[in-house]
Amino acid sequence: LRIDAGGPRAISQLQILESIMEKAHNASIDEIGLPKKKPCELFDLIGGVGTGGLIVILLVVFEMTASEALEAFTDFSVKVFKDVNRDPGMQTQKLKQAVQELLDKYQINPERELISDGDATPHCKLIIPIMHRNHAGTNCILSNFADRRQPPMNLTVAEAMLTTLATPPLFDPVKISKDFSTFEYISGDLGLSNPVREVLVGAHRTFGDEATVACLLSIGCGHLGINRAPSVLDPGTRIHFLERLALDSERPAQEVETQMAHLPLYHRFSVRKGLEVSHGYVWKDIFNITARTATYLEDLEATELVDRCINTLKDENGFTTLERLTQNSCRFNSVHFVDGSSRESIQYDLVKHVRAVGPAHSQDSLEEAIGFLSQPAPDGERFLVIDNVDDPSLDLSRFLPRWVNGVVAITSRNHSRGQSNPVFH
């Protein structure tokens, strides 16, 4: 199970999970009379980032049911995200108080470490990516199990809850003191709002090559809506534009869906309409969130998807091994998902993808980015997806890499686009 970042819209994710857990219980004929399973009893690994990371802690460490987590997070969300204080110091104090109240209510020791000496290996593993404040973009992984190949960061439960939510500039970074040194950490959501690959890699490292996978459930918090290129004269809009790009979890979800579409184990849920926001952590009315989510779950397509998901959850043998699944998720050396709605969005995304490769490309221009993508990849092919190319006057030729080993997929509602390469249309 993997849960995106989404701020207060995470209420929608828990509502979806609650519905799936309820229907899974009702479909288990052999378990009539037995108590409903908790997510930590049904799933072997749960991962999330940002508010998704907090939900992971509620499900795995607190061992809540989906309904209990929905109630707890809704109350927490009102205390923390409603009437946001623009002073990050004051907002951080609100966060600390809400975390402490949650720990007290459920009698969880705030000093309890995610990994405690002498504890048995937990049945349900957790994975929560966070980042160093001074090395944003470099992920650190919080987990509740030891890994000899990569020693885990063993934070306390309270530290983990604060860190997974420490999204700047809303909250201050979290200072962690270990071995006479102090480090500052922030949430992983600004660079990794959808941690599906991190969850797959973590599962592979934990369970091994031959472990089989029956179900990979991914829950989003709704589409952010159309992200239009901002006016050069409006710095506030530009900031929100960049923030929305960073928090957009639907693009990586679409990339993964492209790679796993032929596998019956992958299921993605996310409300399509009604949860759009101007920026990542803006408050939305709880009734609106729950009403939109209920409407989404009543849709025939979502109902059928829930049924397929439950069928895979009942399978104890699995459809494929983790080794094959991670290989499939990395079929291409790199996957670049580009918004093709305008010249500006294409240029922005291409440059962003290449600059993210490393410091050597951090200042690359568009021409340099195209040049880099045109070079042969060291292992495998590059895959470029240019989405929503609906403008018939938009010339794509200057944006296409000149590669030998690579694939370009263009999606458009304009039928004339199919004539650019009729053989593959």
C-alpha positions as a Markdown table, in Angstrom:
| # | Residue | x | y | z |
|---|---|---|---|---|
| 1 | Leu | 0.0 | 0.0 | 0.0 |
| 2 | Arg | 1.4 | 3.4 | -1.0 |
| 3 | Ile | -0.1 | 6.8 | 0.0 |
| 4 | Asp | 0.7 | 10.1 | -1.7 |
| 5 | Ala | 1.3 | 13.4 | 0.0 |
| 6 | Gly | -1.8 | 15.7 | 0.0 |
| 7 | Gly | -2.2 | 17.9 | 3.0 |
| 8 | Pro | -5.8 | 18.0 | 4.3 |
| 9 | Arg | -7.0 | 16.2 | 1.1 |
| 10 | Ala | -5.5 | 13.1 | 2.7 |
| 11 | Ile | -9.0 | 12.7 | 4.2 |
| 12 | Ser | -10.0 | 11.5 | 0.8 |
| 13 | Gln | -7.3 | 8.8 | 0.8 |
| 14 | Leu | -8.5 | 7.4 | 4.1 |
| 15 | Gln | -12.1 | 7.5 | 3.0 |
| 16 | Ile | -11.1 | 5.4 | -0.1 |
| 17 | Leu | -9.0 | 3.0 | 2.0 |
| 18 | Glu | -11.9 | 2.7 | 4.5 |
| 19 | Ser | -14.2 | 1.7 | 1.6 |
| 20 | Ile | -11.8 | -0.9 | 0.2 |
| 21 | Met | -11.2 | -2.4 | 3.7 |
| 22 | Glu | -15.0 | -2.6 | 4.3 |
| 23 | Lys | -15.7 | -4.3 | 1.0 |
| 24 | Ala | -12.7 | -6.6 | 1.4 |
| 25 | His | -14.1 | -7.8 | 4.7 |
| 26 | Asn | -17.6 | -8.3 | 3.2 |
| 27 | Ala | -16.1 | -10.3 | 0.4 |
| 28 | Ser | -14.3 | -12.7 | 2.7 |
| 29 | Ile | -16.9 | -15.4 | 3.1 |
| 30 | Asp | -14.6 | -17.6 | 5.1 |
| 31 | Glu | -14.1 | -15.0 | 7.7 |
| 32 | Ile | -17.7 | -14.3 | 8.7 |
| 33 | Gly | -17.9 | -13.6 | 12.5 |
| 34 | Leu | -14.2 | -12.6 | 12.7 |
| 35 | Pro | -13.1 | -9.0 | 13.4 |
| 36 | Lys | -12.3 | -6.8 | 10.4 |
| 37 | Lys | -8.6 | -6.8 | 9.5 |
| 38 | Lys | -6.6 | -3.7 | 10.0 |
| 39 | Pro | -4.5 | -2.4 | 7.1 |
| 40 | Cys | -1.3 | -3.5 | 9.0 |
| 41 | Glu | -2.7 | -7.0 | 9.0 |
| 42 | Leu | -3.7 | -7.1 | 5.4 |
| 43 | Phe | -0.6 | -5.4 | 3.8 |
| 44 | Asp | 3.0 | -6.5 | 4.2 |
| 45 | Leu | 4.4 | -3.0 | 3.6 |
| 46 | Ile | 2.8 | 0.5 | 3.7 |
| 47 | Gly | 4.7 | 3.5 | 2.4 |
| 48 | Gly | 3.9 | 7.2 | 2.2 |
| 49 | Val | 5.3 | 10.7 | 2.1 |
| 50 | Gly | 4.2 | 14.0 | 3.7 |
| 51 | Thr | 0.7 | 13.5 | 5.2 |
| 52 | Gly | 0.8 | 10.1 | 3.6 |
| 53 | Gly | 3.8 | 9.4 | 5.9 |
| 54 | Leu | 1.7 | 10.4 | 8.9 |
| 55 | Ile | -1.1 | 8.1 | 7.8 |
| 56 | Val | 1.5 | 5.3 | 7.5 |
| 57 | Ile | 2.4 | 5.8 | 11.1 |
| 58 | Leu | -1.2 | 5.8 | 12.2 |
| 59 | Leu | -1.8 | 2.5 | 10.4 |
| 60 | Val | 1.4 | 0.7 | 11.3 |
| 61 | Val | 2.7 | 2.1 | 14.6 |
| 62 | Phe | -0.6 | 3.1 | 16.1 |
| 63 | Glu | -2.2 | 0.0 | 14.5 |
| 64 | Met | -5.4 | 1.8 | 13.6 |
| 65 | Thr | -8.2 | 0.6 | 11.4 |
| 66 | Ala | -8.9 | 2.8 | 8.4 |
| 67 | Ser | -12.0 | 4.2 | 10.1 |
| 68 | Glu | -10.0 | 5.1 | 13.2 |
| 69 | Ala | -7.2 | 6.7 | 11.1 |
| 70 | Leu | -9.8 | 8.7 | 9.2 |
| 71 | Glu | -11.3 | 10.0 | 12.4 |
| 72 | Ala | -7.9 | 10.8 | 14.0 |
| 73 | Phe | -6.5 | 12.5 | 10.8 |
| 74 | Thr | -9.6 | 14.6 | 10.3 |
| 75 | Asp | -9.4 | 16.0 | 13.8 |
| 76 | Phe | -5.6 | 16.4 | 13.4 |
| 77 | Ser | -6.1 | 18.2 | 10.0 |
| 78 | Val | -8.5 | 20.7 | 11.5 |
| 79 | Lys | -6.1 | 21.6 | 14.2 |
| 80 | Val | -3.0 | 21.9 | 12.0 |
| 81 | Phe | -4.1 | 22.9 | 8.5 |
| 82 | Lys | -7.2 | 25.1 | 9.1 |
| 83 | Asp | -6.4 | 28.8 | 9.7 |
| 84 | Val | -2.7 | 28.4 | 8.8 |
| 85 | Asn | -0.4 | 30.8 | 10.5 |
| 86 | Arg | 2.0 | 32.4 | 8.0 |
| 87 | Asp | 4.8 | 32.4 | 10.6 |
| 88 | Pro | 6.4 | 28.9 | 10.3 |
| 89 | Gly | 7.5 | 29.0 | 13.9 |
| 90 | Met | 4.0 | 29.5 | 15.1 |
| 91 | Gln | 2.6 | 26.9 | 12.7 |
| 92 | Thr | 5.3 | 24.4 | 13.9 |
| 93 | Gln | 4.1 | 24.9 | 17.4 |
| 94 | Lys | 0.6 | 24.0 | 16.3 |
| 95 | Leu | 1.9 | 20.9 | 14.7 |
| 96 | Lys | 3.9 | 19.9 | 17.8 |
| 97 | Gln | 0.9 | 20.3 | 20.0 |
| 98 | Ala | -1.4 | 18.3 | 17.7 |
| 99 | Val | 1.2 | 15.5 | 17.5 |
| 100 | Gln | 1.5 | 15.4 | 21.3 |
| 101 | Glu | -2.2 | 15.3 | 21.7 |
| 102 | Leu | -2.5 | 12.4 | 19.2 |
| 103 | Leu | 0.3 | 10.5 | 21.1 |
| 104 | Asp | -1.4 | 11.1 | 24.4 |
| 105 | Lys | -4.8 | 10.1 | 23.2 |
| 106 | Tyr | -3.7 | 6.7 | 21.9 |
| 107 | Gln | -1.1 | 6.2 | 24.7 |
| 108 | Ile | 1.9 | 6.0 | 22.4 |
| 109 | Asn | 5.3 | 6.8 | 24.1 |
| 110 | Pro | 6.7 | 9.7 | 22.1 |
| 111 | Glu | 10.2 | 8.5 | 22.8 |
| 112 | Arg | 9.5 | 5.1 | 21.4 |
| 113 | Glu | 11.8 | 4.4 | 18.5 |
| 114 | Leu | 10.6 | 3.1 | 15.1 |
| 115 | Ile | 13.1 | 0.2 | 15.6 |
| 116 | Ser | 13.6 | -0.9 | 19.2 |
| 117 | Asp | 16.2 | -3.4 | 20.4 |
| 118 | Gly | 14.7 | -6.7 | 21.1 |
| 119 | Asp | 11.5 | -6.1 | 19.2 |
| 120 | Ala | 10.4 | -8.9 | 16.8 |
| 121 | Thr | 10.5 | -8.0 | 13.1 |
| 122 | Pro | 7.1 | -6.3 | 12.5 |
| 123 | His | 4.7 | -8.1 | 10.2 |
| 124 | Cys | 3.8 | -4.8 | 8.4 |
| 125 | Lys | 6.9 | -2.8 | 7.3 |
| 126 | Leu | 6.7 | 1.0 | 6.9 |
| 127 | Ile | 8.7 | 3.2 | 4.5 |
| 128 | Ile | 8.6 | 7.0 | 4.7 |
| 129 | Pro | 11.0 | 9.1 | 2.6 |
| 130 | Ile | 12.2 | 12.4 | 4.1 |
| 131 | Met | 15.0 | 14.8 | 3.0 |
| 132 | His | 18.0 | 16.6 | 4.4 |
| 133 | Arg | 17.3 | 20.3 | 4.6 |
| 134 | Asn | 20.6 | 21.2 | 3.1 |
| 135 | His | 20.4 | 18.4 | 0.4 |
| 136 | Ala | 16.8 | 18.7 | -0.7 |
| 137 | Gly | 16.3 | 16.1 | -3.4 |
| 138 | Thr | 18.4 | 13.4 | -1.6 |
| 139 | Asn | 16.0 | 11.0 | 0.1 |
| 140 | Cys | 16.5 | 9.4 | 3.5 |
| 141 | Ile | 14.2 | 6.5 | 4.3 |
| 142 | Leu | 12.5 | 6.0 | 7.7 |
| 143 | Ser | 11.5 | 2.4 | 8.4 |
| 144 | Asn | 10.6 | 0.1 | 11.2 |
| 145 | Phe | 13.0 | -2.7 | 10.3 |
| 146 | Ala | 16.7 | -3.1 | 10.2 |
| 147 | Asp | 18.5 | -3.4 | 6.8 |
| 148 | Arg | 22.2 | -4.5 | 7.0 |
| 149 | Arg | 22.8 | -3.1 | 3.5 |
| 150 | Gln | 21.5 | 0.4 | 4.4 |
| 151 | Pro | 21.4 | 1.3 | 8.1 |
| 152 | Pro | 18.0 | 3.0 | 8.8 |
| 153 | Met | 17.5 | 6.3 | 10.5 |
| 154 | Asn | 16.0 | 5.3 | 13.8 |
| 155 | Leu | 13.9 | 8.3 | 14.8 |
| 156 | Thr | 11.4 | 8.3 | 17.6 |
| 157 | Val | 7.7 | 8.1 | 16.7 |
| 158 | Ala | 7.2 | 11.8 | 17.6 |
| 159 | Glu | 10.3 | 12.8 | 15.5 |
| 160 | Ala | 9.0 | 10.8 | 12.6 |
| 161 | Met | 5.6 | 12.3 | 12.7 |
| 162 | Leu | 7.0 | 15.8 | 12.8 |
| 163 | Thr | 9.5 | 15.2 | 10.1 |
| 164 | Thr | 7.2 | 13.7 | 7.5 |
| 165 | Leu | 5.0 | 16.9 | 7.8 |
| 166 | Ala | 7.8 | 19.5 | 7.9 |
| 167 | Thr | 7.1 | 21.0 | 4.5 |
| 168 | Pro | 8.8 | 24.4 | 4.0 |
| 169 | Pro | 7.9 | 27.2 | 4.2 |
| 170 | Leu | 4.8 | 26.1 | 6.1 |
| 171 | Phe | 6.8 | 24.4 | 8.9 |
| 172 | Asp | 10.3 | 24.8 | 10.3 |
| 173 | Pro | 12.8 | 21.9 | 9.6 |
| 174 | Val | 13.0 | 19.3 | 12.3 |
| 175 | Lys | 16.3 | 19.2 | 14.2 |
| 176 | Ile | 17.5 | 15.6 | 15.1 |
| 177 | Ser | 20.5 | 15.1 | 17.4 |
| 178 | Lys | 22.3 | 11.8 | 16.9 |
| 179 | Asp | 25.9 | 10.9 | 18.0 |
| 180 | Phe | 26.8 | 14.4 | 19.2 |
| 181 | Ser | 25.7 | 15.9 | 15.8 |
| 182 | Thr | 22.6 | 17.8 | 14.9 |
| 183 | Phe | 20.9 | 17.4 | 11.5 |
| 184 | Glu | 17.9 | 19.2 | 10.0 |
| 185 | Tyr | 15.3 | 17.3 | 8.0 |
| 186 | Ile | 12.2 | 18.3 | 6.0 |
| 187 | Ser | 9.3 | 16.4 | 4.5 |
| 188 | Gly | 10.0 | 14.5 | 1.3 |
| 189 | Asp | 6.8 | 15.6 | -0.4 |
| 190 | Leu | 8.2 | 18.6 | -2.4 |
| 191 | Gly | 10.5 | 16.3 | -4.4 |
| 192 | Leu | 8.7 | 13.0 | -4.0 |
| 193 | Ser | 4.9 | 13.4 | -3.7 |
| 194 | Asn | 4.4 | 9.9 | -5.1 |
| 195 | Pro | 7.0 | 7.5 | -3.7 |
| 196 | Val | 5.9 | 4.4 | -5.6 |
| 197 | Arg | 9.4 | 3.5 | -6.8 |
| 198 | Glu | 10.9 | 3.9 | -3.3 |
| 199 | Val | 8.2 | 1.6 | -1.9 |
| 200 | Leu | 9.0 | -1.0 | -4.6 |
| 201 | Val | 12.7 | -0.8 | -4.0 |
| 202 | Gly | 12.2 | -1.0 | -0.2 |
| 203 | Ala | 10.0 | -4.1 | -0.6 |
| 204 | His | 12.6 | -5.7 | -2.9 |
| 205 | Arg | 15.4 | -5.1 | -0.4 |
| 206 | Thr | 13.2 | -6.3 | 2.5 |
| 207 | Phe | 11.5 | -9.4 | 1.1 |
| 208 | Gly | 14.0 | -10.5 | -1.5 |
| 209 | Asp | 13.9 | -11.4 | -5.3 |
| 210 | Glu | 11.6 | -14.3 | -5.1 |
| 211 | Ala | 8.9 | -12.9 | -2.9 |
| 212 | Thr | 5.6 | -12.7 | -4.9 |
| 213 | Val | 3.3 | -9.7 | -5.1 |
| 214 | Ala | -0.4 | -10.1 | -5.2 |
| 215 | Cys | -1.5 | -6.4 | -4.9 |
| 216 | Leu | 0.1 | -3.0 | -5.3 |
| 217 | Leu | -2.4 | -0.4 | -4.1 |
| 218 | Ser | -1.8 | 3.3 | -4.7 |
| 219 | Ile | -4.0 | 6.0 | -3.3 |
| 220 | Gly | -3.8 | 9.6 | -4.4 |
| 221 | Cys | -5.5 | 12.7 | -2.9 |
| 222 | Gly | -7.1 | 14.0 | -6.1 |
| 223 | His | -5.9 | 15.8 | -9.1 |
| 224 | Leu | -4.5 | 19.3 | -8.5 |
| 225 | Gly | -6.2 | 20.6 | -11.7 |
| 226 | Ile | -4.7 | 22.3 | -14.7 |
| 227 | Asn | -1.4 | 24.0 | -14.0 |
| 228 | Arg | -1.0 | 27.0 | -16.2 |
| 229 | Ala | 2.3 | 28.7 | -16.9 |
| 230 | Pro | 2.4 | 31.8 | -14.7 |
| 231 | Ser | 2.8 | 35.4 | -15.7 |
| 232 | Val | 6.4 | 36.7 | -15.5 |
| 233 | Leu | 5.1 | 39.7 | -13.7 |
| 234 | Asp | 3.4 | 37.8 | -10.8 |
| 235 | Pro | 6.0 | 36.2 | -8.5 |
| 236 | Gly | 3.3 | 34.9 | -6.1 |
| 237 | Thr | 1.7 | 33.0 | -8.9 |
| 238 | Arg | 5.0 | 31.6 | -10.0 |
| 239 | Ile | 5.8 | 30.3 | -6.5 |
| 240 | His | 2.4 | 28.5 | -6.4 |
| 241 | Phe | 3.1 | 27.2 | -10.0 |
| 242 | Leu | 6.4 | 25.6 | -8.9 |
| 243 | Glu | 4.9 | 24.3 | -5.7 |
| 244 | Arg | 2.1 | 22.6 | -7.6 |
| 245 | Leu | 4.5 | 21.0 | -10.0 |
| 246 | Ala | 6.5 | 19.6 | -7.1 |
| 247 | Leu | 3.4 | 18.3 | -5.3 |
| 248 | Asp | 1.8 | 16.8 | -8.5 |
| 249 | Ser | 1.6 | 13.0 | -7.7 |
| 250 | Glu | -0.5 | 12.2 | -10.8 |
| 251 | Arg | 2.4 | 12.4 | -13.3 |
| 252 | Pro | 4.5 | 9.7 | -11.6 |
| 253 | Ala | 1.4 | 7.7 | -11.1 |
| 254 | Gln | 0.7 | 7.8 | -14.8 |
| 255 | Glu | 4.3 | 6.8 | -15.6 |
| 256 | Val | 4.0 | 3.8 | -13.3 |
| 257 | Glu | 0.6 | 2.9 | -14.8 |
| 258 | Thr | 2.1 | 3.0 | -18.3 |
| 259 | Gln | 4.8 | 0.5 | -17.2 |
| 260 | Met | 2.4 | -1.8 | -15.2 |
| 261 | Ala | -0.8 | -1.6 | -17.2 |
| 262 | His | -0.5 | -5.3 | -18.3 |
| 263 | Leu | -0.1 | -6.5 | -14.7 |
| 264 | Pro | -3.4 | -7.3 | -12.8 |
| 265 | Leu | -1.9 | -6.4 | -9.4 |
| 266 | Tyr | -1.6 | -2.6 | -9.8 |
| 267 | His | -4.6 | -0.4 | -8.6 |
| 268 | Arg | -4.6 | 3.3 | -8.5 |
| 269 | Phe | -7.4 | 5.4 | -6.8 |
| 270 | Ser | -7.6 | 9.2 | -6.8 |
| 271 | Val | -10.6 | 11.5 | -7.0 |
| 272 | Arg | -10.6 | 13.0 | -10.5 |
| 273 | Lys | -12.6 | 16.2 | -10.0 |
| 274 | Gly | -13.5 | 18.5 | -7.2 |
| 275 | Leu | -10.3 | 18.5 | -5.0 |
| 276 | Glu | -8.3 | 21.0 | -7.1 |
| 277 | Val | -6.4 | 23.5 | -5.0 |
| 278 | Ser | -4.4 | 26.7 | -5.8 |
| 279 | His | -1.4 | 25.3 | -3.9 |
| 280 | Gly | -0.5 | 22.2 | -1.9 |
| 281 | Tyr | -1.7 | 22.8 | 1.6 |
| 282 | Val | -4.6 | 25.1 | 1.1 |
| 283 | Trp | -7.6 | 24.2 | 3.4 |
| 284 | Lys | -10.6 | 22.6 | 1.8 |
| 285 | Asp | -13.9 | 22.1 | 3.5 |
| 286 | Ile | -14.1 | 18.6 | 5.0 |
| 287 | Phe | -17.7 | 18.1 | 3.8 |
| 288 | Asn | -16.6 | 19.0 | 0.2 |
| 289 | Ile | -13.7 | 16.5 | 0.4 |
| 290 | Thr | -15.9 | 13.6 | 1.7 |
| 291 | Ala | -18.8 | 14.4 | -0.6 |
| 292 | Arg | -16.5 | 14.5 | -3.7 |
| 293 | Thr | -14.8 | 11.2 | -2.6 |
| 294 | Ala | -18.2 | 9.5 | -2.0 |
| 295 | Thr | -19.3 | 10.5 | -5.5 |
| 296 | Tyr | -16.0 | 9.2 | -7.0 |
| 297 | Leu | -16.5 | 5.8 | -5.2 |
| 298 | Glu | -20.0 | 5.5 | -6.4 |
| 299 | Asp | -18.9 | 5.8 | -10.0 |
| 300 | Leu | -19.1 | 2.6 | -12.0 |
| 301 | Glu | -15.5 | 2.7 | -13.1 |
| 302 | Ala | -14.3 | 3.1 | -9.5 |
| 303 | Thr | -16.6 | 0.4 | -8.2 |
| 304 | Glu | -15.2 | -2.1 | -10.8 |
| 305 | Leu | -11.7 | -1.0 | -9.8 |
| 306 | Val | -12.4 | -1.7 | -6.1 |
| 307 | Asp | -13.8 | -5.2 | -7.0 |
| 308 | Arg | -10.6 | -6.0 | -9.0 |
| 309 | Cys | -8.5 | -4.7 | -6.2 |
| 310 | Ile | -10.3 | -6.9 | -3.7 |
| 311 | Asn | -9.9 | -10.0 | -5.9 |
| 312 | Thr | -6.1 | -9.5 | -6.0 |
| 313 | Leu | -6.0 | -8.9 | -2.2 |
| 314 | Lys | -7.6 | -12.3 | -1.7 |
| 315 | Asp | -4.9 | -14.0 | -3.8 |
| 316 | Glu | -2.2 | -15.5 | -1.6 |
| 317 | Asn | 0.1 | -16.7 | -4.4 |
| 318 | Gly | 0.8 | -13.4 | -6.1 |
| 319 | Phe | 1.1 | -12.5 | -9.8 |
| 320 | Thr | 4.8 | -11.8 | -10.1 |
| 321 | Thr | 8.0 | -11.7 | -8.1 |
| 322 | Leu | 9.5 | -8.5 | -6.7 |
| 323 | Glu | 12.6 | -9.0 | -8.9 |
| 324 | Arg | 10.4 | -8.9 | -12.0 |
| 325 | Leu | 8.3 | -6.1 | -10.7 |
| 326 | Thr | 11.3 | -3.8 | -10.0 |
| 327 | Gln | 12.7 | -4.7 | -13.3 |
| 328 | Asn | 9.4 | -3.9 | -15.0 |
| 329 | Ser | 9.2 | -0.6 | -13.1 |
| 330 | Cys | 12.7 | 0.2 | -14.4 |
| 331 | Arg | 12.1 | -1.1 | -17.9 |
| 332 | Phe | 13.5 | 2.1 | -19.3 |
| 333 | Asn | 16.7 | 3.8 | -18.0 |
| 334 | Ser | 14.7 | 6.9 | -17.4 |
| 335 | Val | 11.1 | 8.0 | -17.9 |
| 336 | His | 10.3 | 11.7 | -18.6 |
| 337 | Phe | 6.6 | 12.8 | -18.4 |
| 338 | Val | 6.1 | 16.2 | -20.0 |
| 339 | Asp | 3.1 | 18.5 | -20.1 |
| 340 | Gly | 2.5 | 19.1 | -23.8 |
| 341 | Ser | -0.2 | 21.7 | -23.5 |
| 342 | Ser | 2.1 | 24.6 | -24.5 |
| 343 | Arg | 5.7 | 25.4 | -25.6 |
| 344 | Glu | 6.4 | 26.8 | -22.2 |
| 345 | Ser | 5.3 | 23.7 | -20.3 |
| 346 | Ile | 7.2 | 21.4 | -22.6 |
| 347 | Gln | 10.4 | 23.5 | -22.2 |
| 348 | Tyr | 9.9 | 23.8 | -18.5 |
| 349 | Asp | 9.5 | 20.0 | -17.9 |
| 350 | Leu | 12.3 | 18.9 | -20.2 |
| 351 | Val | 14.8 | 21.2 | -18.5 |
| 352 | Lys | 13.5 | 20.3 | -15.1 |
| 353 | His | 13.9 | 16.5 | -15.8 |
| 354 | Val | 17.5 | 17.0 | -17.0 |
| 355 | Arg | 18.5 | 19.4 | -14.2 |
| 356 | Ala | 17.3 | 16.8 | -11.7 |
| 357 | Val | 19.9 | 14.3 | -13.0 |
| 358 | Gly | 22.6 | 15.9 | -10.9 |
| 359 | Pro | 24.8 | 19.0 | -10.2 |
| 360 | Ala | 26.5 | 18.7 | -13.6 |
| 361 | His | 23.3 | 19.6 | -15.3 |
| 362 | Ser | 21.8 | 22.0 | -12.7 |
| 363 | Gln | 22.1 | 25.0 | -15.1 |
| 364 | Asp | 21.4 | 23.3 | -18.4 |
| 365 | Ser | 19.4 | 25.2 | -21.0 |
| 366 | Leu | 16.8 | 23.7 | -23.3 |
| 367 | Glu | 19.3 | 23.0 | -26.0 |
| 368 | Glu | 21.7 | 21.4 | -23.5 |
| 369 | Ala | 18.8 | 19.3 | -22.1 |
| 370 | Ile | 17.8 | 18.0 | -25.5 |
| 371 | Gly | 21.5 | 17.3 | -26.2 |
| 372 | Phe | 21.7 | 15.2 | -23.0 |
| 373 | Leu | 18.6 | 13.3 | -23.8 |
| 374 | Ser | 19.9 | 12.6 | -27.3 |
| 375 | Gln | 22.9 | 10.8 | -25.8 |
| 376 | Pro | 22.7 | 7.0 | -25.5 |
| 377 | Ala | 21.6 | 5.9 | -22.0 |
| 378 | Pro | 24.1 | 3.7 | -20.1 |
| 379 | Asp | 21.6 | 1.0 | -19.3 |
| 380 | Gly | 18.4 | 0.6 | -21.5 |
| 381 | Glu | 16.4 | 3.2 | -23.3 |
| 382 | Arg | 14.9 | 6.6 | -22.4 |
| 383 | Phe | 11.2 | 7.0 | -22.5 |
| 384 | Leu | 9.7 | 10.4 | -23.2 |
| 385 | Val | 5.9 | 11.0 | -22.8 |
| 386 | Ile | 4.6 | 14.3 | -24.1 |
| 387 | Asp | 1.0 | 14.5 | -22.8 |
| 388 | Asn | -2.0 | 16.6 | -23.9 |
| 389 | Val | -0.6 | 17.9 | -27.2 |
| 390 | Asp | -3.9 | 19.2 | -28.3 |
| 391 | Asp | -2.8 | 22.5 | -30.0 |
| 392 | Pro | -2.5 | 21.7 | -33.8 |
| 393 | Ser | -0.2 | 24.6 | -34.3 |
| 394 | Leu | 2.4 | 23.4 | -31.8 |
| 395 | Asp | 5.6 | 22.3 | -33.5 |
| 396 | Leu | 7.2 | 19.5 | -31.5 |
| 397 | Ser | 10.2 | 18.9 | -33.7 |
| 398 | Arg | 12.6 | 21.2 | -31.7 |
| 399 | Phe | 11.7 | 19.3 | -28.5 |
| 400 | Leu | 12.3 | 15.8 | -29.7 |
| 401 | Pro | 15.6 | 14.1 | -28.8 |
| 402 | Arg | 17.7 | 12.9 | -31.6 |
| 403 | Trp | 18.3 | 9.4 | -30.3 |
| 404 | Val | 18.7 | 5.9 | -31.7 |
| 405 | Asn | 17.6 | 4.0 | -28.6 |
| 406 | Gly | 14.6 | 5.7 | -27.1 |
| 407 | Val | 10.8 | 5.9 | -27.3 |
| 408 | Val | 8.6 | 9.0 | -27.6 |
| 409 | Ala | 4.9 | 8.7 | -26.8 |
| 410 | Ile | 2.6 | 11.6 | -27.7 |
| 411 | Thr | -0.9 | 11.8 | -26.4 |
| 412 | Ser | -3.5 | 14.1 | -27.9 |
| 413 | Arg | -7.2 | 14.6 | -28.4 |
| 414 | Asn | -6.5 | 16.0 | -31.8 |
| 415 | His | -6.7 | 13.3 | -34.4 |
| 416 | Ser | -4.4 | 15.0 | -36.8 |
| 417 | Arg | -1.5 | 14.4 | -34.4 |
| 418 | Gly | -1.7 | 10.7 | -35.4 |
| 419 | Gln | -0.5 | 11.6 | -38.9 |
| 420 | Ser | 2.9 | 12.6 | -37.5 |
| 421 | Asn | 3.8 | 8.9 | -37.6 |
| 422 | Pro | 0.8 | 6.9 | -39.1 |
| 423 | Val | 2.6 | 3.5 | -38.7 |
| 424 | Phe | 2.6 | 3.7 | -34.9 |
| 425 | His | -0.7 | 5.7 | -34.5 |
